[in-house]
Amino acid sequence: MTYIKTKLKRSINIEAIITLHYFEYMKNFEFKGESHNFWEFLYVDKGTVAVRADDNWTTLNTGDIIFHQPNEFHAIKSIGKDSPNLVVMSFTSDSPAMSFFIQKSFTLSMEERSIISKIITEGRHTLATPMHIPSIEQVQLREDAPFGSQQMILLYLELFLITLIREHREASATSDPRTSSPEKESAEHERINEILKYMEFHICEKLTVKDICDTFSISRSALQSLFHEQLDCGVIDYFNQMKIQRAKDIICDGSMNLTEIAYFLSYSSLPYFSKQFRIATGMSPSAYASSVKGITDALRNGKERGREAE
């Protein structure tokens, strides 16, 4: 037999990364803006921000992402009641398929959010520069990084971009306005908002799908379908995300230690809470707490240097 090799096409190719940041902005923070000759995306892990792309302003909420093409002027300001947590990644790519992301913003699914978490996790293994300081303009690599960690960042980023193109291009191409009426969409939106308020009220309990079904007189299959259609994830997956977000809020305000947070949110143990937190965020609760403290200290030192300069 004669075997013939088949060369596979690379639809997206990332040449290099410029920066990778995961940090918390202060409330009422405003970045006046910049432009540069490489790609950048900004993902809102928590909170609400207003983002400028050239002359257009867009409001992003938790779970939203926006892309800035090379040489596009962009700025950001916090407009919500809470301090926003943001992921900002910049990189170079000459792939023609990147044109899909010009002037694009999306709400990410749980699968897409999980890929960002994997990028952050590999970044912590690979980069010597701290990710919580947004003023860093060049990343430094760790000499003791695990084997293949640099390549894993590139692979996860390429996977993330390909997944976005597949999901959001196909969603827009296959959408059919005849499949649902405005009245039905409004009713479903109102119902899921009521369920989310109920889940928020019981955030400290071990809530089950049966509890929600019994409260709202809805079947298990109808409830799961509603969540997958409206939020692109399962009921318990979303409830777990709500718990993790509440844990992050408590860590930020410093009102409880990690053991108290685990007990408050009805986790069976601190190790189990830490495991779930790491799965959701790509970092341990203690690492997140250290990151928040590092941001606070950096901002405080910056203010003190500003006063001294005056």
Secondary structure as UniProt FT lines:
FT   STRAND          16..24
FT   TURN            27..28
FT   STRAND          30..34
FT   STRAND          39..46
FT   STRAND          49..53
FT   TURN            54..55
FT   STRAND          56..60
FT   TURN            62..63
FT   STRAND          64..68
FT   TURN            70..71
FT   STRAND          74..78
FT   STRAND          85..92
FT   HELIX           96..101
FT   TURN            102..103
FT   STRAND          105..107
FT   HELIX           110..126
FT   TURN            131..132
FT   TURN            134..135
FT   TURN            143..144
FT   TURN            147..148
FT   HELIX           149..174
FT   HELIX           177..179
FT   HELIX           182..201
FT   TURN            202..204
FT   HELIX           209..216
FT   HELIX           220..231
FT   HELIX           235..253
FT   HELIX           258..264
FT   TURN            265..266
FT   HELIX           270..281
FT   HELIX           285..309
//
